[in-house]
Amino acid sequence: MDEYRQELQSFVRERIAGRADEIEQRADFPRALFAALGARGFYERCIDLRKDGHRFIPLDLARYRVLIEELARSTCFSLALPVSVHVGLCLPLLARLGTATLREDMLPRALRGELVGAIAATESRAVSGADFVAMASRATITDRGIRLQGFKDYITSGMAADFLVTFVPWRDPAHFTDICALVVPTAQPGVRRTPVPMSVFRSAGIAHFDFDGVELDRTALLGRQHFGMSYFLEHMLVARLDAGIWAVAVGQEALLLMQRYAQSRQVGDGTLWGESAVQLRFAEAATRLELLRGLVDSTIRAAEETGRIDPVAATAIKAATPGCAGAVLEETLHLLGARGLETRRPLLRMLAELRSFGLAGGSTEVMLRVLAELWPARRSGDAQEGIYPEWRA
Ligand SMILES: Cc1cc2nc3c(=O)[nH]c(=O)nc-3n(C[C@H](O)[C@H](O)[C@H](O)COP(=O)(O)OP(=O)(O)OC[C@H]3O[C@@H](n4cnc5c(N)ncnc54)[C@H](O)[C@@H]3O)c2cc1C
């Protein structure tokens, strides 16, 4: 593991350090960096291709964590986000559920970073992006093939993607079991993409897609036709965990910067660090970050042992991330005074981008609703219901 991290750190030092903000401002997908990471084997080493592996999702989470941590620390978020979608979601979906054709043709090139994958789930034009059953897109599936009609919105890496993994209902009216998962090459006739100029993740190639009578072979189906929604929910747990990994890595750097600055800053006879109010605020931010770090650590450890990601823990991580990351970065910005707002320190940009984790991959409200549903069932195993009258409803 250390070797993987060291190799990655030297890649980041050579190719990204000191250039992250320039890459972000260019609003141009960092394809060369994306491909170089793949060519050096950083993606392949995160994917567990053994058929007899015990992992439900074929991802080596501990190694994947290192990949996301180092890219997040580089502050080049428009590279980190596409890599997390490609390696955390697209590659495991292809490796686990792809037909032989997809696994033999597309997967090896995607592992080497020659192909860019994206996840296309959201439809946000008329209804809430979280309302899957209200999706307007349709896949008509027959013995001869699949015809895709509809649209998808705010797709990370969309402008650079060579293929999409999309989730689409295949009959009316749609129910959870009527959603399938499809692999759609973006070069296919009928696929049209439009860039969305964003004020966050400016170089992540976020795009809207339109599908107008896109014809696909049946080999485009991932897994079983009825199970698309289950696949989505299982695999999106990685994205929820991701948010926490990312926030903890960036938050640690921010806290250390805050401390170094406060220790070096003269105030009267002492330093800013000597002010108890400053230490208190620092410690409050550190406490929030430690709680999140503890949950991320234990969730990854448990997933490594059981092969499954705990949905309650992953959802709690996603729900807690925007608030925790926001609080840490806001404190850092505030304490650094005017220096925090210099362009060489992209704290304000990172604050906005980490806050947008409250939307990307599902809004915080949606996470909280899921938690309210899942949490009571999980606790019932060791709760002492009925024994102590004090706790009866
Ligand atoms: C940076 C970024 C990257 C993204 N990348 C992708 C991608 O790669 N693939 C993809 O498919 N999608 C992607 N998305 C889209 C993202 O998943 C949606 O933005 C998200 O699901 C929310 O949908 P929406 O934007 O339509 O907002 P809405 O669903 O309209 O929500 C707006 C607000 O309404 C409130 N709200 C919504 N639902 C509820 C509820 N049930 N209860 C209470 N309040 C609620 C919340 O406050 C929410 O913030 C990305 C978005 C962003 C910002």
PDBQT file of the ligand as one rigid body, heavy atoms in Angstrom, charges set to zero:
ROOT
HETATM    1  C1  LIG A 401     -20.879  18.884  -9.277  1.00  0.00    +0.000 C 
HETATM    2  C2  LIG A 401     -21.983  17.942  -9.656  1.00  0.00    +0.000 A 
HETATM    3  C3  LIG A 401     -21.680  16.755 -10.311  1.00  0.00    +0.000 A 
HETATM    4  C4  LIG A 401     -22.705  15.870 -10.676  1.00  0.00    +0.000 A 
HETATM    5  N1  LIG A 401     -22.386  14.717 -11.353  1.00  0.00    +0.000 NA
HETATM    6  C5  LIG A 401     -23.376  13.858 -11.714  1.00  0.00    +0.000 A 
HETATM    7  C6  LIG A 401     -23.063  12.651 -12.440  1.00  0.00    +0.000 A 
HETATM    8  O1  LIG A 401     -21.896  12.359 -12.741  1.00  0.00    +0.000 OA
HETATM    9  N2  LIG A 401     -24.088  11.837 -12.806  1.00  0.00    +0.000 N 
HETATM   10  C7  LIG A 401     -25.373  12.114 -12.499  1.00  0.00    +0.000 A 
HETATM   11  O2  LIG A 401     -26.239  11.321 -12.852  1.00  0.00    +0.000 OA
HETATM   12  N3  LIG A 401     -25.704  13.243 -11.821  1.00  0.00    +0.000 NA
HETATM   13  C8  LIG A 401     -24.744  14.120 -11.427  1.00  0.00    +0.000 A 
HETATM   14  N4  LIG A 401     -25.056  15.280 -10.755  1.00  0.00    +0.000 N 
HETATM   15  C9  LIG A 401     -26.447  15.597 -10.486  1.00  0.00    +0.000 C 
HETATM   16  C10 LIG A 401     -26.835  15.353  -9.036  1.00  0.00    +0.000 C 
HETATM   17  O3  LIG A 401     -26.899  13.983  -8.765  1.00  0.00    +0.000 OA
HETATM   18  C11 LIG A 401     -28.149  16.086  -8.797  1.00  0.00    +0.000 C 
HETATM   19  O4  LIG A 401     -27.842  17.476  -8.817  1.00  0.00    +0.000 OA
HETATM   20  C12 LIG A 401     -28.790  15.699  -7.491  1.00  0.00    +0.000 C 
HETATM   21  O5  LIG A 401     -29.324  14.392  -7.562  1.00  0.00    +0.000 OA
HETATM   22  C13 LIG A 401     -29.914  16.660  -7.111  1.00  0.00    +0.000 C 
HETATM   23  O6  LIG A 401     -30.834  16.781  -8.153  1.00  0.00    +0.000 OA
HETATM   24  P1  LIG A 401     -31.255  18.232  -8.682  1.00  0.00    +0.000 P 
HETATM   25  O7  LIG A 401     -30.055  19.002  -9.040  1.00  0.00    +0.000 OA
HETATM   26  O8  LIG A 401     -32.324  18.011  -9.706  1.00  0.00    +0.000 OA
HETATM   27  O9  LIG A 401     -31.857  18.960  -7.417  1.00  0.00    +0.000 OA
HETATM   28  P2  LIG A 401     -33.289  18.723  -6.770  1.00  0.00    +0.000 P 
HETATM   29  O10 LIG A 401     -33.562  17.262  -6.675  1.00  0.00    +0.000 OA
HETATM   30  O11 LIG A 401     -34.263  19.581  -7.477  1.00  0.00    +0.000 OA
HETATM   31  O12 LIG A 401     -33.024  19.246  -5.333  1.00  0.00    +0.000 OA
HETATM   32  C14 LIG A 401     -32.866  20.636  -5.043  1.00  0.00    +0.000 C 
HETATM   33  C15 LIG A 401     -32.974  20.802  -3.551  1.00  0.00    +0.000 C 
HETATM   34  O13 LIG A 401     -34.282  20.420  -3.150  1.00  0.00    +0.000 OA
HETATM   35  C16 LIG A 401     -34.236  19.806  -1.880  1.00  0.00    +0.000 C 
HETATM   36  N5  LIG A 401     -34.759  18.433  -1.979  1.00  0.00    +0.000 N 
HETATM   37  C17 LIG A 401     -34.693  17.590  -3.028  1.00  0.00    +0.000 A 
HETATM   38  N6  LIG A 401     -35.288  16.417  -2.729  1.00  0.00    +0.000 NA
HETATM   39  C18 LIG A 401     -35.751  16.523  -1.479  1.00  0.00    +0.000 A 
HETATM   40  C19 LIG A 401     -36.460  15.653  -0.601  1.00  0.00    +0.000 A 
HETATM   41  N7  LIG A 401     -36.821  14.426  -0.987  1.00  0.00    +0.000 N 
HETATM   42  N8  LIG A 401     -36.760  16.112   0.632  1.00  0.00    +0.000 NA
HETATM   43  C20 LIG A 401     -36.417  17.374   1.021  1.00  0.00    +0.000 A 
HETATM   44  N9  LIG A 401     -35.752  18.229   0.243  1.00  0.00    +0.000 NA
HETATM   45  C21 LIG A 401     -35.418  17.826  -0.984  1.00  0.00    +0.000 A 
HETATM   46  C22 LIG A 401     -32.788  19.769  -1.463  1.00  0.00    +0.000 C 
HETATM   47  O14 LIG A 401     -32.522  20.891  -0.638  1.00  0.00    +0.000 OA
HETATM   48  C23 LIG A 401     -32.043  19.904  -2.742  1.00  0.00    +0.000 C 
HETATM   49  O15 LIG A 401     -30.776  20.466  -2.509  1.00  0.00    +0.000 OA
HETATM   50  C24 LIG A 401     -24.055  16.176 -10.363  1.00  0.00    +0.000 A 
HETATM   51  C25 LIG A 401     -24.345  17.370  -9.693  1.00  0.00    +0.000 A 
HETATM   52  C26 LIG A 401     -23.332  18.238  -9.324  1.00  0.00    +0.000 A 
HETATM   53  C27 LIG A 401     -23.688  19.498  -8.596  1.00  0.00    +0.000 C 
ENDROOT
TORSDOF 0
